[in-house]
Amino acid sequence: MARRGKLNFQSRRTSGRAISLWAIFFILTLAVAPPIKHYFTQRAQISQLNAQLTSDHKALDKARKELLLWKDPEYIKSQARERLHFVLPGERQYIVTVDGTNTDTPQTTKVATSLTDGQPWYTRLIASISETG
């Protein structure tokens, strides 16, 4: 019996040590968790800002190259011809407006197809207004 009591006392002591050890680990975890979370959050922000900085540098390089192009007088002339349809003295400019569709048949509206040619103009006008209104 004495032995049994001694084992019971010793097992209670080890379980008390285990509980106190687990309590210490739990408190340490609670103390360390917020700084670790902030660390990983800040690392993610740093990588995001580095990626943004890289893309901004690429955009800046592209803008500098375009600025160098605009300093060239020949490039300015070519852009004026293309964008503003400017021509130099003595040149002729032709603008082709065909977009690849068949332009042989005239485009007619719904009102124009529903009216016959023998009706007076005011009938066509009233039909057009009522159809669009």
Phi and psi in radians as a Rosetta constraint file:
Dihedral C 1 N 2 CA 2 C 2 CIRCULARHARMONIC -1.126 0.35
Dihedral N 2 CA 2 C 2 N 3 CIRCULARHARMONIC -0.659 0.35
Dihedral C 2 N 3 CA 3 C 3 CIRCULARHARMONIC -1.115 0.35
Dihedral N 3 CA 3 C 3 N 4 CIRCULARHARMONIC -0.760 0.35
Dihedral C 3 N 4 CA 4 C 4 CIRCULARHARMONIC -1.079 0.35
Dihedral N 4 CA 4 C 4 N 5 CIRCULARHARMONIC -0.697 0.35
Dihedral C 4 N 5 CA 5 C 5 CIRCULARHARMONIC -1.160 0.35
Dihedral N 5 CA 5 C 5 N 6 CIRCULARHARMONIC -0.621 0.35
Dihedral C 5 N 6 CA 6 C 6 CIRCULARHARMONIC -1.194 0.35
Dihedral N 6 CA 6 C 6 N 7 CIRCULARHARMONIC -0.694 0.35
Dihedral C 6 N 7 CA 7 C 7 CIRCULARHARMONIC -1.158 0.35
Dihedral N 7 CA 7 C 7 N 8 CIRCULARHARMONIC -0.685 0.35
Dihedral C 7 N 8 CA 8 C 8 CIRCULARHARMONIC -1.120 0.35
Dihedral N 8 CA 8 C 8 N 9 CIRCULARHARMONIC -0.726 0.35
Dihedral C 8 N 9 CA 9 C 9 CIRCULARHARMONIC -1.153 0.35
Dihedral N 9 CA 9 C 9 N 10 CIRCULARHARMONIC -0.704 0.35
Dihedral C 9 N 10 CA 10 C 10 CIRCULARHARMONIC -1.220 0.35
Dihedral N 10 CA 10 C 10 N 11 CIRCULARHARMONIC -0.659 0.35
Dihedral C 10 N 11 CA 11 C 11 CIRCULARHARMONIC -1.212 0.35
Dihedral N 11 CA 11 C 11 N 12 CIRCULARHARMONIC -0.557 0.35
Dihedral C 11 N 12 CA 12 C 12 CIRCULARHARMONIC -1.206 0.35
Dihedral N 12 CA 12 C 12 N 13 CIRCULARHARMONIC -0.626 0.35
Dihedral C 12 N 13 CA 13 C 13 CIRCULARHARMONIC -1.175 0.35
Dihedral N 13 CA 13 C 13 N 14 CIRCULARHARMONIC -0.735 0.35
Dihedral C 13 N 14 CA 14 C 14 CIRCULARHARMONIC -1.219 0.35
Dihedral N 14 CA 14 C 14 N 15 CIRCULARHARMONIC -0.637 0.35
Dihedral C 14 N 15 CA 15 C 15 CIRCULARHARMONIC -1.206 0.35
Dihedral N 15 CA 15 C 15 N 16 CIRCULARHARMONIC -0.569 0.35
Dihedral C 15 N 16 CA 16 C 16 CIRCULARHARMONIC -1.175 0.35
Dihedral N 16 CA 16 C 16 N 17 CIRCULARHARMONIC -0.689 0.35
Dihedral C 16 N 17 CA 17 C 17 CIRCULARHARMONIC -1.137 0.35
Dihedral N 17 CA 17 C 17 N 18 CIRCULARHARMONIC -0.726 0.35
Dihedral C 17 N 18 CA 18 C 18 CIRCULARHARMONIC -1.108 0.35
Dihedral N 18 CA 18 C 18 N 19 CIRCULARHARMONIC -0.728 0.35
Dihedral C 18 N 19 CA 19 C 19 CIRCULARHARMONIC -1.135 0.35
Dihedral N 19 CA 19 C 19 N 20 CIRCULARHARMONIC -0.750 0.35
Dihedral C 19 N 20 CA 20 C 20 CIRCULARHARMONIC -1.161 0.35
Dihedral N 20 CA 20 C 20 N 21 CIRCULARHARMONIC -0.637 0.35
Dihedral C 20 N 21 CA 21 C 21 CIRCULARHARMONIC -1.139 0.35
Dihedral N 21 CA 21 C 21 N 22 CIRCULARHARMONIC -0.764 0.35
Dihedral C 21 N 22 CA 22 C 22 CIRCULARHARMONIC -1.126 0.35
Dihedral N 22 CA 22 C 22 N 23 CIRCULARHARMONIC -0.636 0.35
Dihedral C 22 N 23 CA 23 C 23 CIRCULARHARMONIC -1.129 0.35
Dihedral N 23 CA 23 C 23 N 24 CIRCULARHARMONIC -0.718 0.35
Dihedral C 23 N 24 CA 24 C 24 CIRCULARHARMONIC -1.120 0.35
Dihedral N 24 CA 24 C 24 N 25 CIRCULARHARMONIC -0.779 0.35
Dihedral C 24 N 25 CA 25 C 25 CIRCULARHARMONIC -1.092 0.35
Dihedral N 25 CA 25 C 25 N 26 CIRCULARHARMONIC -0.685 0.35
Dihedral C 25 N 26 CA 26 C 26 CIRCULARHARMONIC -1.127 0.35
Dihedral N 26 CA 26 C 26 N 27 CIRCULARHARMONIC -0.785 0.35
Dihedral C 26 N 27 CA 27 C 27 CIRCULARHARMONIC -1.128 0.35
Dihedral N 27 CA 27 C 27 N 28 CIRCULARHARMONIC -0.717 0.35
Dihedral C 27 N 28 CA 28 C 28 CIRCULARHARMONIC -1.109 0.35
Dihedral N 28 CA 28 C 28 N 29 CIRCULARHARMONIC -0.698 0.35
Dihedral C 28 N 29 CA 29 C 29 CIRCULARHARMONIC -1.101 0.35
Dihedral N 29 CA 29 C 29 N 30 CIRCULARHARMONIC -0.752 0.35
Dihedral C 29 N 30 CA 30 C 30 CIRCULARHARMONIC -1.135 0.35
Dihedral N 30 CA 30 C 30 N 31 CIRCULARHARMONIC -0.560 0.35
Dihedral C 30 N 31 CA 31 C 31 CIRCULARHARMONIC -1.354 0.35
Dihedral N 31 CA 31 C 31 N 32 CIRCULARHARMONIC -0.552 0.35
Dihedral C 31 N 32 CA 32 C 32 CIRCULARHARMONIC -1.628 0.35
Dihedral N 32 CA 32 C 32 N 33 CIRCULARHARMONIC -0.406 0.35
Dihedral C 32 N 33 CA 33 C 33 CIRCULARHARMONIC -1.062 0.35
Dihedral N 33 CA 33 C 33 N 34 CIRCULARHARMONIC -0.835 0.35
Dihedral C 33 N 34 CA 34 C 34 CIRCULARHARMONIC -1.078 0.35
Dihedral N 34 CA 34 C 34 N 35 CIRCULARHARMONIC -0.760 0.35
Dihedral C 34 N 35 CA 35 C 35 CIRCULARHARMONIC -1.113 0.35
Dihedral N 35 CA 35 C 35 N 36 CIRCULARHARMONIC -0.606 0.35
Dihedral C 35 N 36 CA 36 C 36 CIRCULARHARMONIC -1.167 0.35
Dihedral N 36 CA 36 C 36 N 37 CIRCULARHARMONIC -0.709 0.35
Dihedral C 36 N 37 CA 37 C 37 CIRCULARHARMONIC -1.085 0.35
Dihedral N 37 CA 37 C 37 N 38 CIRCULARHARMONIC -0.775 0.35
Dihedral C 37 N 38 CA 38 C 38 CIRCULARHARMONIC -1.101 0.35
Dihedral N 38 CA 38 C 38 N 39 CIRCULARHARMONIC -0.662 0.35
Dihedral C 38 N 39 CA 39 C 39 CIRCULARHARMONIC -1.060 0.35
Dihedral N 39 CA 39 C 39 N 40 CIRCULARHARMONIC -0.866 0.35
Dihedral C 39 N 40 CA 40 C 40 CIRCULARHARMONIC -1.202 0.35
Dihedral N 40 CA 40 C 40 N 41 CIRCULARHARMONIC -0.583 0.35
Dihedral C 40 N 41 CA 41 C 41 CIRCULARHARMONIC -1.132 0.35
Dihedral N 41 CA 41 C 41 N 42 CIRCULARHARMONIC -0.762 0.35
Dihedral C 41 N 42 CA 42 C 42 CIRCULARHARMONIC -1.186 0.35
Dihedral N 42 CA 42 C 42 N 43 CIRCULARHARMONIC -0.619 0.35
Dihedral C 42 N 43 CA 43 C 43 CIRCULARHARMONIC -1.126 0.35
Dihedral N 43 CA 43 C 43 N 44 CIRCULARHARMONIC -0.680 0.35
Dihedral C 43 N 44 CA 44 C 44 CIRCULARHARMONIC -1.153 0.35
Dihedral N 44 CA 44 C 44 N 45 CIRCULARHARMONIC -0.701 0.35
Dihedral C 44 N 45 CA 45 C 45 CIRCULARHARMONIC -1.139 0.35
Dihedral N 45 CA 45 C 45 N 46 CIRCULARHARMONIC -0.689 0.35
Dihedral C 45 N 46 CA 46 C 46 CIRCULARHARMONIC -1.104 0.35
Dihedral N 46 CA 46 C 46 N 47 CIRCULARHARMONIC -0.767 0.35
Dihedral C 46 N 47 CA 47 C 47 CIRCULARHARMONIC -1.159 0.35
Dihedral N 47 CA 47 C 47 N 48 CIRCULARHARMONIC -0.634 0.35
Dihedral C 47 N 48 CA 48 C 48 CIRCULARHARMONIC -1.132 0.35
Dihedral N 48 CA 48 C 48 N 49 CIRCULARHARMONIC -0.748 0.35
Dihedral C 48 N 49 CA 49 C 49 CIRCULARHARMONIC -1.172 0.35
Dihedral N 49 CA 49 C 49 N 50 CIRCULARHARMONIC -0.616 0.35
Dihedral C 49 N 50 CA 50 C 50 CIRCULARHARMONIC -1.130 0.35
Dihedral N 50 CA 50 C 50 N 51 CIRCULARHARMONIC -0.711 0.35
Dihedral C 50 N 51 CA 51 C 51 CIRCULARHARMONIC -1.126 0.35
Dihedral N 51 CA 51 C 51 N 52 CIRCULARHARMONIC -0.715 0.35
Dihedral C 51 N 52 CA 52 C 52 CIRCULARHARMONIC -1.146 0.35
Dihedral N 52 CA 52 C 52 N 53 CIRCULARHARMONIC -0.680 0.35
Dihedral C 52 N 53 CA 53 C 53 CIRCULARHARMONIC -1.116 0.35
Dihedral N 53 CA 53 C 53 N 54 CIRCULARHARMONIC -0.699 0.35
Dihedral C 53 N 54 CA 54 C 54 CIRCULARHARMONIC -1.109 0.35
Dihedral N 54 CA 54 C 54 N 55 CIRCULARHARMONIC -0.790 0.35
Dihedral C 54 N 55 CA 55 C 55 CIRCULARHARMONIC -1.168 0.35
Dihedral N 55 CA 55 C 55 N 56 CIRCULARHARMONIC -0.610 0.35
Dihedral C 55 N 56 CA 56 C 56 CIRCULARHARMONIC -1.152 0.35
Dihedral N 56 CA 56 C 56 N 57 CIRCULARHARMONIC -0.670 0.35
Dihedral C 56 N 57 CA 57 C 57 CIRCULARHARMONIC -1.125 0.35
Dihedral N 57 CA 57 C 57 N 58 CIRCULARHARMONIC -0.682 0.35
Dihedral C 57 N 58 CA 58 C 58 CIRCULARHARMONIC -1.127 0.35
Dihedral N 58 CA 58 C 58 N 59 CIRCULARHARMONIC -0.737 0.35
Dihedral C 58 N 59 CA 59 C 59 CIRCULARHARMONIC -1.139 0.35
Dihedral N 59 CA 59 C 59 N 60 CIRCULARHARMONIC -0.658 0.35
Dihedral C 59 N 60 CA 60 C 60 CIRCULARHARMONIC -1.148 0.35
Dihedral N 60 CA 60 C 60 N 61 CIRCULARHARMONIC -0.736 0.35
Dihedral C 60 N 61 CA 61 C 61 CIRCULARHARMONIC -1.094 0.35
Dihedral N 61 CA 61 C 61 N 62 CIRCULARHARMONIC -0.709 0.35
Dihedral C 61 N 62 CA 62 C 62 CIRCULARHARMONIC -1.107 0.35
Dihedral N 62 CA 62 C 62 N 63 CIRCULARHARMONIC -0.730 0.35
Dihedral C 62 N 63 CA 63 C 63 CIRCULARHARMONIC -1.154 0.35
Dihedral N 63 CA 63 C 63 N 64 CIRCULARHARMONIC -0.650 0.35
Dihedral C 63 N 64 CA 64 C 64 CIRCULARHARMONIC -1.146 0.35
Dihedral N 64 CA 64 C 64 N 65 CIRCULARHARMONIC -0.700 0.35
Dihedral C 64 N 65 CA 65 C 65 CIRCULARHARMONIC -1.123 0.35
Dihedral N 65 CA 65 C 65 N 66 CIRCULARHARMONIC -0.696 0.35
Dihedral C 65 N 66 CA 66 C 66 CIRCULARHARMONIC -1.171 0.35
Dihedral N 66 CA 66 C 66 N 67 CIRCULARHARMONIC -0.628 0.35
Dihedral C 66 N 67 CA 67 C 67 CIRCULARHARMONIC -1.114 0.35
Dihedral N 67 CA 67 C 67 N 68 CIRCULARHARMONIC -0.709 0.35
Dihedral C 67 N 68 CA 68 C 68 CIRCULARHARMONIC -1.104 0.35
Dihedral N 68 CA 68 C 68 N 69 CIRCULARHARMONIC -0.642 0.35
Dihedral C 68 N 69 CA 69 C 69 CIRCULARHARMONIC -1.110 0.35
Dihedral N 69 CA 69 C 69 N 70 CIRCULARHARMONIC -0.706 0.35
Dihedral C 69 N 70 CA 70 C 70 CIRCULARHARMONIC -1.262 0.35
Dihedral N 70 CA 70 C 70 N 71 CIRCULARHARMONIC -0.229 0.35
Dihedral C 70 N 71 CA 71 C 71 CIRCULARHARMONIC -1.413 0.35
Dihedral N 71 CA 71 C 71 N 72 CIRCULARHARMONIC -0.230 0.35
Dihedral C 71 N 72 CA 72 C 72 CIRCULARHARMONIC -1.484 0.35
Dihedral N 72 CA 72 C 72 N 73 CIRCULARHARMONIC 2.124 0.35
Dihedral C 72 N 73 CA 73 C 73 CIRCULARHARMONIC -1.091 0.35
Dihedral N 73 CA 73 C 73 N 74 CIRCULARHARMONIC -0.575 0.35
Dihedral C 73 N 74 CA 74 C 74 CIRCULARHARMONIC -1.187 0.35
Dihedral N 74 CA 74 C 74 N 75 CIRCULARHARMONIC -0.643 0.35
Dihedral C 74 N 75 CA 75 C 75 CIRCULARHARMONIC -1.162 0.35
Dihedral N 75 CA 75 C 75 N 76 CIRCULARHARMONIC -0.674 0.35
Dihedral C 75 N 76 CA 76 C 76 CIRCULARHARMONIC -1.109 0.35
Dihedral N 76 CA 76 C 76 N 77 CIRCULARHARMONIC -0.723 0.35
Dihedral C 76 N 77 CA 77 C 77 CIRCULARHARMONIC -1.099 0.35
Dihedral N 77 CA 77 C 77 N 78 CIRCULARHARMONIC -0.761 0.35
Dihedral C 77 N 78 CA 78 C 78 CIRCULARHARMONIC -1.146 0.35
Dihedral N 78 CA 78 C 78 N 79 CIRCULARHARMONIC -0.653 0.35
Dihedral C 78 N 79 CA 79 C 79 CIRCULARHARMONIC -1.221 0.35
Dihedral N 79 CA 79 C 79 N 80 CIRCULARHARMONIC -0.643 0.35
Dihedral C 79 N 80 CA 80 C 80 CIRCULARHARMONIC -1.141 0.35
Dihedral N 80 CA 80 C 80 N 81 CIRCULARHARMONIC -0.670 0.35
Dihedral C 80 N 81 CA 81 C 81 CIRCULARHARMONIC -1.168 0.35
Dihedral N 81 CA 81 C 81 N 82 CIRCULARHARMONIC -0.768 0.35
Dihedral C 81 N 82 CA 82 C 82 CIRCULARHARMONIC -1.304 0.35
Dihedral N 82 CA 82 C 82 N 83 CIRCULARHARMONIC -0.845 0.35
Dihedral C 82 N 83 CA 83 C 83 CIRCULARHARMONIC -1.470 0.35
Dihedral N 83 CA 83 C 83 N 84 CIRCULARHARMONIC -0.702 0.35
Dihedral C 83 N 84 CA 84 C 84 CIRCULARHARMONIC -1.821 0.35
Dihedral N 84 CA 84 C 84 N 85 CIRCULARHARMONIC -0.033 0.35
Dihedral C 84 N 85 CA 85 C 85 CIRCULARHARMONIC 1.039 0.35
Dihedral N 85 CA 85 C 85 N 86 CIRCULARHARMONIC 0.687 0.35
Dihedral C 85 N 86 CA 86 C 86 CIRCULARHARMONIC -1.375 0.35
Dihedral N 86 CA 86 C 86 N 87 CIRCULARHARMONIC 2.630 0.35
Dihedral C 86 N 87 CA 87 C 87 CIRCULARHARMONIC -2.275 0.35
Dihedral N 87 CA 87 C 87 N 88 CIRCULARHARMONIC 2.645 0.35
Dihedral C 87 N 88 CA 88 C 88 CIRCULARHARMONIC -1.400 0.35
Dihedral N 88 CA 88 C 88 N 89 CIRCULARHARMONIC 2.756 0.35
Dihedral C 88 N 89 CA 89 C 89 CIRCULARHARMONIC -1.017 0.35
Dihedral N 89 CA 89 C 89 N 90 CIRCULARHARMONIC 2.344 0.35
Dihedral C 89 N 90 CA 90 C 90 CIRCULARHARMONIC 1.600 0.35
Dihedral N 90 CA 90 C 90 N 91 CIRCULARHARMONIC -0.072 0.35
Dihedral C 90 N 91 CA 91 C 91 CIRCULARHARMONIC -1.772 0.35
Dihedral N 91 CA 91 C 91 N 92 CIRCULARHARMONIC 2.706 0.35
Dihedral C 91 N 92 CA 92 C 92 CIRCULARHARMONIC -2.013 0.35
Dihedral N 92 CA 92 C 92 N 93 CIRCULARHARMONIC 2.507 0.35
Dihedral C 92 N 93 CA 93 C 93 CIRCULARHARMONIC -2.031 0.35
Dihedral N 93 CA 93 C 93 N 94 CIRCULARHARMONIC 2.327 0.35
Dihedral C 93 N 94 CA 94 C 94 CIRCULARHARMONIC -2.069 0.35
Dihedral N 94 CA 94 C 94 N 95 CIRCULARHARMONIC 2.249 0.35
Dihedral C 94 N 95 CA 95 C 95 CIRCULARHARMONIC -1.966 0.35
Dihedral N 95 CA 95 C 95 N 96 CIRCULARHARMONIC 2.061 0.35
Dihedral C 95 N 96 CA 96 C 96 CIRCULARHARMONIC -1.651 0.35
Dihedral N 96 CA 96 C 96 N 97 CIRCULARHARMONIC 2.194 0.35
Dihedral C 96 N 97 CA 97 C 97 CIRCULARHARMONIC -1.897 0.35
Dihedral N 97 CA 97 C 97 N 98 CIRCULARHARMONIC 0.085 0.35
Dihedral C 97 N 98 CA 98 C 98 CIRCULARHARMONIC -1.315 0.35
Dihedral N 98 CA 98 C 98 N 99 CIRCULARHARMONIC 2.260 0.35
Dihedral C 98 N 99 CA 99 C 99 CIRCULARHARMONIC -1.815 0.35
Dihedral N 99 CA 99 C 99 N 100 CIRCULARHARMONIC 0.284 0.35
Dihedral C 99 N 100 CA 100 C 100 CIRCULARHARMONIC 1.684 0.35
Dihedral N 100 CA 100 C 100 N 101 CIRCULARHARMONIC -0.076 0.35
Dihedral C 100 N 101 CA 101 C 101 CIRCULARHARMONIC -1.539 0.35
Dihedral N 101 CA 101 C 101 N 102 CIRCULARHARMONIC 2.825 0.35
Dihedral C 101 N 102 CA 102 C 102 CIRCULARHARMONIC -1.335 0.35
Dihedral N 102 CA 102 C 102 N 103 CIRCULARHARMONIC 1.997 0.35
Dihedral C 102 N 103 CA 103 C 103 CIRCULARHARMONIC -1.766 0.35
Dihedral N 103 CA 103 C 103 N 104 CIRCULARHARMONIC 0.168 0.35
Dihedral C 103 N 104 CA 104 C 104 CIRCULARHARMONIC -1.256 0.35
Dihedral N 104 CA 104 C 104 N 105 CIRCULARHARMONIC -0.605 0.35
Dihedral C 104 N 105 CA 105 C 105 CIRCULARHARMONIC -1.627 0.35
Dihedral N 105 CA 105 C 105 N 106 CIRCULARHARMONIC 2.277 0.35
Dihedral C 105 N 106 CA 106 C 106 CIRCULARHARMONIC -1.217 0.35
Dihedral N 106 CA 106 C 106 N 107 CIRCULARHARMONIC 2.574 0.35
Dihedral C 106 N 107 CA 107 C 107 CIRCULARHARMONIC -1.396 0.35
Dihedral N 107 CA 107 C 107 N 108 CIRCULARHARMONIC 2.242 0.35
Dihedral C 107 N 108 CA 108 C 108 CIRCULARHARMONIC -2.140 0.35
Dihedral N 108 CA 108 C 108 N 109 CIRCULARHARMONIC 2.626 0.35
Dihedral C 108 N 109 CA 109 C 109 CIRCULARHARMONIC -1.630 0.35
Dihedral N 109 CA 109 C 109 N 110 CIRCULARHARMONIC 3.067 0.35
Dihedral C 109 N 110 CA 110 C 110 CIRCULARHARMONIC -1.141 0.35
Dihedral N 110 CA 110 C 110 N 111 CIRCULARHARMONIC -0.642 0.35
Dihedral C 110 N 111 CA 111 C 111 CIRCULARHARMONIC -1.208 0.35
Dihedral N 111 CA 111 C 111 N 112 CIRCULARHARMONIC -0.731 0.35
Dihedral C 111 N 112 CA 112 C 112 CIRCULARHARMONIC -1.155 0.35
Dihedral N 112 CA 112 C 112 N 113 CIRCULARHARMONIC -0.570 0.35
Dihedral C 112 N 113 CA 113 C 113 CIRCULARHARMONIC -1.371 0.35
Dihedral N 113 CA 113 C 113 N 114 CIRCULARHARMONIC -0.440 0.35
Dihedral C 113 N 114 CA 114 C 114 CIRCULARHARMONIC -1.436 0.35
Dihedral N 114 CA 114 C 114 N 115 CIRCULARHARMONIC -0.314 0.35
Dihedral C 114 N 115 CA 115 C 115 CIRCULARHARMONIC -1.697 0.35
Dihedral N 115 CA 115 C 115 N 116 CIRCULARHARMONIC 2.567 0.35
Dihedral C 115 N 116 CA 116 C 116 CIRCULARHARMONIC -1.565 0.35
Dihedral N 116 CA 116 C 116 N 117 CIRCULARHARMONIC 2.838 0.35
Dihedral C 116 N 117 CA 117 C 117 CIRCULARHARMONIC -1.289 0.35
Dihedral N 117 CA 117 C 117 N 118 CIRCULARHARMONIC -0.358 0.35
Dihedral C 117 N 118 CA 118 C 118 CIRCULARHARMONIC -1.440 0.35
Dihedral N 118 CA 118 C 118 N 119 CIRCULARHARMONIC -0.022 0.35
Dihedral C 118 N 119 CA 119 C 119 CIRCULARHARMONIC -1.449 0.35
Dihedral N 119 CA 119 C 119 N 120 CIRCULARHARMONIC 2.646 0.35
Dihedral C 119 N 120 CA 120 C 120 CIRCULARHARMONIC -1.206 0.35
Dihedral N 120 CA 120 C 120 N 121 CIRCULARHARMONIC 2.869 0.35
Dihedral C 120 N 121 CA 121 C 121 CIRCULARHARMONIC -1.129 0.35
Dihedral N 121 CA 121 C 121 N 122 CIRCULARHARMONIC -0.643 0.35
Dihedral C 121 N 122 CA 122 C 122 CIRCULARHARMONIC -1.188 0.35
Dihedral N 122 CA 122 C 122 N 123 CIRCULARHARMONIC -0.494 0.35
Dihedral C 122 N 123 CA 123 C 123 CIRCULARHARMONIC -1.179 0.35
Dihedral N 123 CA 123 C 123 N 124 CIRCULARHARMONIC -0.719 0.35
Dihedral C 123 N 124 CA 124 C 124 CIRCULARHARMONIC -1.116 0.35
Dihedral N 124 CA 124 C 124 N 125 CIRCULARHARMONIC -0.697 0.35
Dihedral C 124 N 125 CA 125 C 125 CIRCULARHARMONIC -1.125 0.35
Dihedral N 125 CA 125 C 125 N 126 CIRCULARHARMONIC -0.821 0.35
Dihedral C 125 N 126 CA 126 C 126 CIRCULARHARMONIC -1.114 0.35
Dihedral N 126 CA 126 C 126 N 127 CIRCULARHARMONIC -0.708 0.35
Dihedral C 126 N 127 CA 127 C 127 CIRCULARHARMONIC -1.136 0.35
Dihedral N 127 CA 127 C 127 N 128 CIRCULARHARMONIC -0.677 0.35
Dihedral C 127 N 128 CA 128 C 128 CIRCULARHARMONIC -1.154 0.35
Dihedral N 128 CA 128 C 128 N 129 CIRCULARHARMONIC -0.759 0.35
Dihedral C 128 N 129 CA 129 C 129 CIRCULARHARMONIC -1.164 0.35
Dihedral N 129 CA 129 C 129 N 130 CIRCULARHARMONIC -0.763 0.35
Dihedral C 129 N 130 CA 130 C 130 CIRCULARHARMONIC -1.188 0.35
Dihedral N 130 CA 130 C 130 N 131 CIRCULARHARMONIC -0.575 0.35
Dihedral C 130 N 131 CA 131 C 131 CIRCULARHARMONIC -1.239 0.35
Dihedral N 131 CA 131 C 131 N 132 CIRCULARHARMONIC -0.696 0.35
Dihedral C 131 N 132 CA 132 C 132 CIRCULARHARMONIC -1.405 0.35
Dihedral N 132 CA 132 C 132 N 133 CIRCULARHARMONIC -0.492 0.35
